[in-house]
């Protein structure tokens, strides 16, 4: 029985290491076309198994994690103010302006154009380490709606 438990434990650790490699790849390559099947192949898992295990380990699907990373980067680019919303959309790896705007609004609570207009005021005079926490997107559609604010 101990041998079975030990093998299950080492198998679990191997799966966690593979999930971490997927997460790290998403963090590095968020601006490239990534899909669950390609991510799964890179760690010798099926797409379904990767999705289930990733969600169990990190609380969201690989696609949701990827979109959150893209939105975080988009927020930084929009704050700079030198790129249009469309340019930011494509710079972070999104191929559809509509999908980008919808997901941005879900995570941040306002459309990208409104965020860009408000960004300078929101963190004016704030140290960058605090500004990063203030502007971090909220995951899992938790952003307050205009009626809630």
N, C-alpha and C positions, 0 to 999 in steps of 0.2 A: 504494500500500500504506500509506503514511504517513497518508493521509486516512482510510482505514478504521480504522486503529489509533487515530487521534485521536477519531473518532466513537464508537468503542467505549469509549474512556476517558471521554468526556463523558457517554455514556449510563450508564456505571457510576456516575459521580459523581451524576447525577440520581437514579438508583435509591437510592443511599445517603442522599441528602437526603430522599427520600420515606420511607425506612425510619426515619430519625431523627424525622421528623414523626409517624409512627405510634407510635414508642417514647415520644416526648414526650407525645402524647395519652394513651397508656395511663398514664403517670406522673401526669398531671393528673386524668384521669377514671376512675381505677381503681374508684371507688365507684359508677359508673353502669353500666347494662347495655351491654356492648361485645361484639361478635362479630367474627370475622375478616372476614366479608363486608362489614360496615359500615366497618370500618377500611380494607379494601382499596378500597372505593368512594371513600373520602375522599381517596385518593392516586392514583386512576385506575389501579388494578391489579386483576387477578383475585385471588380469595381464595387459590387455589393458588399463584400466582406470589408473592404477598405472603408466604405461609407459608414457601415455599422460600427466598426471598431473606432474610427476617428470620432464619431459622434459620442460614443461611450467615453472615450478618453478626454475629449476637449469640449464637449457640450454642444457642438454644432457640426454640421456636415462639412466636408472639404470645400464644397462650392461656397457655402456661407462664409467660411473662414477666408477663402480667397477674395470674395467680394468685400469683406470687412477690411482686409489689407488694402485693396484697391481704393476703397473709400477713404481710409486713413491717409493714403498718399495723395489722393485727390484734394482732400481738405488742405494739406500743406501747400499744394500747388495753387489752389484757389486763393489762399492767404497771400501768396507772393504777389498775385494780381497782374502778372505779365502774360498770362495765357487766357484764352477764352474758355468757356465751359466745354465746348466741343473739342478743343485742343487737349484739355485736361482729360476728358473722357478717353480719347485715343492714347494719350501718354501713359495712362495707368492700365492699359490692356483691354479696355472694354471695346466691343465692336458695334454696340448699339447705344446711341445717345438716349433713347427712350428707356432702355433697361437701366443704364447708368443713372439717369435722373430719378427713376422710380426707386431704385435701391438706395441712392444717396438720401432721398427724402425719408425713406423708411428708417434709416440708421441715424440720421442727423436731426431730422424733424423739420427741415426746411429744404426747398429745392436748391441745387447748386448755385444758381444765379443769386438767390437771396443770401445764401451763406457767404458768397464772395463779397457782396455788398456790406455785410455785417462783420466780416472777419477782422478787419482792422480795429473796429471799435471794441470787440469782445475781449481782446487780449492786450490792449494798449497799456504800456507801462508794466506789464507782467513779465517776470523772468521766464525764459523759454521752458524751463523744467516744469513750471506750474501751468503755463499756457498749453503744453502738451496734454496734461491731464484734463484741462477744461474743454479742449476741443476734441478729445478722443470720442469716436462714434460709439453709440450704444448699440449693442448687438441684440438680435432676436426681436426686432420691431418694438423696442421699448421706448423709443423717442416719444416725448409728449406731443400730442396733436395740438394745433393752434387753440382748440376749444379748452384743452387741459391747462394751457399756460396762463 
